[in-house]
Each structure stands twice: as C-alpha cells, then as structure tokens.
C-alpha cells in the first residue's frame, strides 16, 4: 500500500484545535492493514515547518509544492494524483 497525504488540507482540519497531529498513530493503524511501500506528503513546507521533523522521523518523503498564487490551490492535488498513478 502507498500513503499520499495532501498535507495542506490535513493541516486546515487541525487549525484552531488543541488536538495534535500524530502521524505515528495513523501509520500504526495502516500497518495493521498491510505493508506500506511508499509514504509521501505534499505541501508548501515553508508554511508547515513545525510538522516536518515528525514526518521525517516517520520516513515520509516531503514533496515541495510551492505556492504560486491563489489559483495554485490544486497543485498539490495534481502532483499527488500523478504520483499515485
């Protein structure tokens, strides 16, 4: 199995909440379902620096998707889909 994370969308869900994002809990659950052969997270990482260390520790490849303009919202979605194919 492969894990592809649109991290910008995920981070929006955690905005303003006291809950912490814990990638290890997610991966532990997925490993119960089968072997994970690829792990990638897509975002403009200059905006999410506090999350990079835990993701690196979980051996997740961080794919940089620079923010170009307001209309560039789908850049991560497109890149994620291309990689998944």
N, C-alpha and C positions, 0 to 999 in steps of 0.2 A: 504494500500500500504506500501511497505517497501523500504527504501533507502539504498543502499550498494555502498560505494564510494571507489574506488581504488585510494587513495589519492596520491600515488607516481606518477601515470600517470597524475593526475589532476595538481599537482604541476609543473610537467615538462612543461605544457602548459603556466604557469604563469612566468616561468623563463625568466628574462631579460625584462619583461614588466612593465610598470608603473601602469597598472590596479591592483586593489586589489582583492583578493579572498573574496567574500562576501557570505557566506553560507546562511545568512538570506534571501537574495533575491531569492536564489534557492528554499529554503523551502517555502517561501510565495507563489511562483508560483505553487509548488506541492500541497499545501494545497487546492488550488482552484480546483484541480482535485479529491481530496478525502482525507480521514483521513490517516495520516501516523502513523503506529503502531510500526515500528522499524526503527532505524537510526544507521548505523554503518559505520565507516571509517577505512580503513586498510592501515597501513604503518609502517615503522621503525620510530617511533616517535622521536627517538633521533636525527634524521635528520631534523625534521619539528617542532621543539619546538615552534616557533612563531605562529603556527596555532592551537595549542592545546587549548588555552583559548577560542577563538571564537567557536570552535567546542563543547567544554564542555558547554558553555553558551547556545548553541542550542540543548542541551541534546542529543548529538550524542555520542554513545559509541565508544571509540577509541580502536581498536584491534591492538595489537602489533605484527608486523611481523618482527622479527629480520633479518637483512641482514647477510646471511651466506657466500655467495660467489657470484661471477659474475653470476653463473648459477642459483642462487636463485631468479632470477627476477620474476618467475611465482608463487612464494609462496603466495603472496597476492591474485593473481587471483584464485588460487586453493581454498584457505580458503574462499574467498568471494563466490565462486560457491557452496561450501559445505554448508555454512550458508544460502544461498538463497534457497537451496533445502529443 
